[in-house]
Amino acid sequence: MSLRPTIDFLLHDWLQVESLQSRERFADHSRETFDAVLDTCERIAREKYAPFNRTVDLEEPRFDGEKVILPQATHDAYKAYGESGMLSAAQDYEIGGMQLPYTVEAAANAFFAMASVSIGSGMLTSGNANLLMAHGTELQKQVFALNEFSGRFSGTMCLSEPQAGSSLSDVMTRATPDGEGFESDALGPRYRLRGNKMWISSGEHELSENIIHLVLAKIPDANGQLVPGVKGISLFIVPKKLVDTQGQLTGERNDVALAGLNHKCGWRGTTNTLLNFGEGKYPVRGGAGAVGYLVGRPGEGLKCMFHMMNEARIGVGMAATMLGMAGYYASLDYAKNRPQGRPTGAGGKDASRPQVRIIEHADIKRMLLAQKSYSEGALALALYSARLVDEQHTGQAKAADEARLLLEVLTPIVKSFPSEWCLEANSLAIQIHGGYGYTRDFPVEQYWRDNRLNMIHEGTHGIQAMDLLGRKVLMEGGQGLKLLAARMQATASRVSPEWADEARQLLDALQQVGAATQAAWKDAEPAQALANAVPYLQAFGHTVIAWIWLDVAQSAQGDAPAQVGRRAAARYFFRYELPKISAWLQVVSRRDPTCAEVPEDAF
Ligand SMILES: Cc1cc2nc3c(=O)[nH]c(=O)nc-3n(C[C@H](O)[C@H](O)[C@H](O)COP(=O)(O)OP(=O)(O)OC[C@H]3O[C@@H](n4cnc5c(N)ncnc54)[C@H](O)[C@@H]3O)c2cc1C
């Protein structure tokens, strides 16, 4: 079973990604250049990632008191990914990039996520560098971002703290000016940072020459107080090892210390760290305090971070999706080979006949179709959204603005739908394997453990739900939701006759979502409206995926087995999944208080 035909179908037959060639930025590209990138990534993923997925799970990172030790396979994969040019795929030619559309970049990265999500494909490093390209000074770009794009340095995102996860306004890391002339350092206004950052992925390792931490911290006011809320948060570059203006290491270790590694349920190929900034373990330039350089203006740290959020969340959604896909392929293979049971005929079962393979049982087919509909539906949505990112960056003004608004509304779904439902897909993959699925002798339990992270990081499920119902569907007069509704209506109006029922069902779902949105906000009372935000997110997500499947199904013509399979997955989603939204939306529309009002001591 290969992912490539699915990617090719979605990119070319459905999204017509070659049409991007008409944009000046992508004028040198063609189907051939896109194919070459996909071929390379597919090959590296097959050779350097897939064979080691279990290795990185079993040999989790360990700290020998000085260094974090990772398996050799992780070093080899890191090197191969860097050398492929994927870290700077979307960047300009003049800085060594490929000016690749984000749609193709996202599709190419899917191969790595499926082969071994936790060895990592450099998402944090390229996200970190992309942020610096958008908000850094020229020298910050040269010294830090370009060295990250080449793979010489790697990057982290240091937002969370032990006491501040979902609520970033409560970060307590302090940044104070670093002595006389702090403002005129060539690398940016220089500060000393002190605080603890929790859960930092890739926070310590020996994969790269240096680690560039992007750190959220607060600059105290004149009275030494931290400004409450997000307005007080600024963003800093804190390199593990200090560098000069040429990007060369100065030989000084910065005051950033590994306090410990977190031992995770899954995703074990990536180190996860508690980092202490500025506690004096590595005094530098005469004292304690981690040296950091301000990025952008004081107080605009979160704004800079959120600039990269759409791509980051599409990346997380894609990772969750590919884990779902990996479990689907593994369980499909198992179901085709496992003999068990006999069909029940009119006279019962005939024990003298050989057993059938479990794929012949309707219930196994149900679980396979569920996995296919979640994973391929989520993949199509992620690529559709990636195409919107390209539209936002290279389209005509009106189309670009529409893409921006659509992304605002769709991004919580791109992240949360696969986090929840491709995790459910992994559970079904275990189920298809029966007892064998519950052992470590088969890969599916690892997929589930790896995938369990995705509802937690990059905004928990609950936070995504509140973002959707509390902000995204309301913003700019509800324009994003209206644009999305118009796209769904456009799909419904162009379906071929055999999809007319599904088109009606989609329009009905859309009407239900619209009505529930209004009912939730009837009294403009946030606590009531948002009490059932997660069921709203689930219903919204299912409606979006139903629309995506209906649209995809229109391109899935003919009798080739892959096309029959796509149409079957689309029908499955409409018949077995979409009807669930009525139950989810009932509590939203009623502003059901069951959860919100249950007293704590009743538990
Ligand atoms: C493996 C891993 C890797 C990570 N990598 C990074 C990284 O590289 N950089 C980084 O900065 N962070 C990283 N994180 C941190 C991650 O983003 C946080 O774990 C996440 O934001 C949740 O914060 P928390 O763990 O403190 O949970 P909390 O914020 O305490 O949330 C606990 C629960 O309460 C719910 N909750 C919280 N507030 C509300 C509310 N207002 N209303 C309703 N429900 C609420 C949440 O939805 C959640 O279910 C990582 C985490 C993990 C586990």
The ligand as an SDF file (V2000), in Angstrom:
LIG
                    3D

 53 58  0  0  0  0  0  0  0  0999 V2000
    5.1290   16.0930   24.0990 C   0  0  0  0  0  0  0  0  0  0  0  0
    4.8600   17.5650   24.2200 C   0  0  0  0  0  0  0  0  0  0  0  0
    5.5790   18.4580   23.4360 C   0  0  0  0  0  0  0  0  0  0  0  0
    5.4030   19.8220   23.6090 C   0  0  0  0  0  0  0  0  0  0  0  0
    6.2130   20.7020   22.9300 N   0  0  0  0  0  0  0  0  0  0  0  0
    6.1880   22.0090   23.2610 C   0  0  0  0  0  0  0  0  0  0  0  0
    7.1410   22.9220   22.7290 C   0  0  0  0  0  0  0  0  0  0  0  0
    7.9980   22.5510   21.9220 O   0  0  0  0  0  0  0  0  0  0  0  0
    7.0870   24.2190   23.1160 N   0  0  0  0  0  0  0  0  0  0  0  0
    6.1540   24.6640   23.9900 C   0  0  0  0  0  0  0  0  0  0  0  0
    6.1660   25.8360   24.3170 O   0  0  0  0  0  0  0  0  0  0  0  0
    5.2220   23.8310   24.5160 N   0  0  0  0  0  0  0  0  0  0  0  0
    5.2240   22.5210   24.1680 C   0  0  0  0  0  0  0  0  0  0  0  0
    4.3060   21.6570   24.7060 N   0  0  0  0  0  0  0  0  0  0  0  0
    3.3670   22.1660   25.6910 C   0  0  0  0  0  0  0  0  0  0  0  0
    1.9320   22.1380   25.2320 C   0  0  0  0  0  0  0  0  0  0  0  0
    1.7070   23.1460   24.3020 O   0  0  0  0  0  0  0  0  0  0  0  0
    1.0780   22.2480   26.5030 C   0  0  0  0  0  0  0  0  0  0  0  0
    1.1450   20.9900   27.1540 O   0  0  0  0  0  0  0  0  0  0  0  0
   -0.3420   22.6450   26.2040 C   0  0  0  0  0  0  0  0  0  0  0  0
   -0.4040   23.9630   25.7690 O   0  0  0  0  0  0  0  0  0  0  0  0
   -1.2420   22.4870   27.4340 C   0  0  0  0  0  0  0  0  0  0  0  0
   -0.6860   23.1060   28.5580 O   0  0  0  0  0  0  0  0  0  0  0  0
   -0.6060   22.2910   29.9470 P   0  0  0  0  0  0  0  0  0  0  0  0
    0.0840   21.0090   29.6810 O   0  0  0  0  0  0  0  0  0  0  0  0
   -0.0290   23.1990   30.9540 O   0  0  0  0  0  0  0  0  0  0  0  0
   -2.1030   21.9550   30.2990 O   0  0  0  0  0  0  0  0  0  0  0  0
   -3.1940   22.9600   30.9240 P   0  0  0  0  0  0  0  0  0  0  0  0
   -3.1400   24.2570   30.2180 O   0  0  0  0  0  0  0  0  0  0  0  0
   -3.0350   22.9480   32.3920 O   0  0  0  0  0  0  0  0  0  0  0  0
   -4.5330   22.2350   30.5230 O   0  0  0  0  0  0  0  0  0  0  0  0
   -5.0380   21.0900   31.2270 C   0  0  0  0  0  0  0  0  0  0  0  0
   -6.4560   20.8250   30.7450 C   0  0  0  0  0  0  0  0  0  0  0  0
   -7.2810   21.9350   31.1070 O   0  0  0  0  0  0  0  0  0  0  0  0
   -7.9410   22.4470   29.9540 C   0  0  0  0  0  0  0  0  0  0  0  0
   -8.0520   23.8950   30.0710 N   0  0  0  0  0  0  0  0  0  0  0  0
   -7.0670   24.7770   30.3240 C   0  0  0  0  0  0  0  0  0  0  0  0
   -7.5520   26.0240   30.3410 N   0  0  0  0  0  0  0  0  0  0  0  0
   -8.8650   25.9380   30.0770 C   0  0  0  0  0  0  0  0  0  0  0  0
   -9.9150   26.8860   29.9380 C   0  0  0  0  0  0  0  0  0  0  0  0
   -9.6990   28.2000   30.0470 N   0  0  0  0  0  0  0  0  0  0  0  0
  -11.1670   26.4340   29.6660 N   0  0  0  0  0  0  0  0  0  0  0  0
  -11.3860   25.1090   29.5110 C   0  0  0  0  0  0  0  0  0  0  0  0
  -10.4420   24.1660   29.6300 N   0  0  0  0  0  0  0  0  0  0  0  0
   -9.1990   24.5820   29.9060 C   0  0  0  0  0  0  0  0  0  0  0  0
   -7.0780   22.0420   28.7760 C   0  0  0  0  0  0  0  0  0  0  0  0
   -7.8290   21.9880   27.5660 O   0  0  0  0  0  0  0  0  0  0  0  0
   -6.5620   20.6880   29.2230 C   0  0  0  0  0  0  0  0  0  0  0  0
   -7.4940   19.6750   28.9050 O   0  0  0  0  0  0  0  0  0  0  0  0
    4.4390   20.2930   24.5160 C   0  0  0  0  0  0  0  0  0  0  0  0
    3.6800   19.3720   25.2460 C   0  0  0  0  0  0  0  0  0  0  0  0
    3.8840   18.0350   25.1220 C   0  0  0  0  0  0  0  0  0  0  0  0
    3.0860   17.0730   25.9780 C   0  0  0  0  0  0  0  0  0  0  0  0
  1  2  1  0
  2  3  1  0
  2 52  2  0
  3  4  2  0
  4  5  1  0
  4 50  1  0
  5  6  2  0
  6  7  1  0
  6 13  1  0
  7  8  2  0
  7  9  1  0
  9 10  1  0
 10 11  2  0
 10 12  1  0
 12 13  2  0
 13 14  1  0
 14 15  1  0
 14 50  1  0
 15 16  1  0
 16 17  1  0
 16 18  1  0
 18 19  1  0
 18 20  1  0
 20 21  1  0
 20 22  1  0
 22 23  1  0
 23 24  1  0
 24 25  2  0
 24 26  1  0
 24 27  1  0
 27 28  1  0
 28 29  2  0
 28 30  1  0
 28 31  1  0
 31 32  1  0
 32 33  1  0
 33 34  1  0
 33 48  1  0
 34 35  1  0
 35 36  1  0
 35 46  1  0
 36 37  1  0
 36 45  1  0
 37 38  2  0
 38 39  1  0
 39 40  1  0
 39 45  2  0
 40 41  1  0
 40 42  2  0
 42 43  1  0
 43 44  2  0
 44 45  1  0
 46 47  1  0
 46 48  1  0
 48 49  1  0
 50 51  2  0
 51 52  1  0
 52 53  1  0
M  END
$$$$
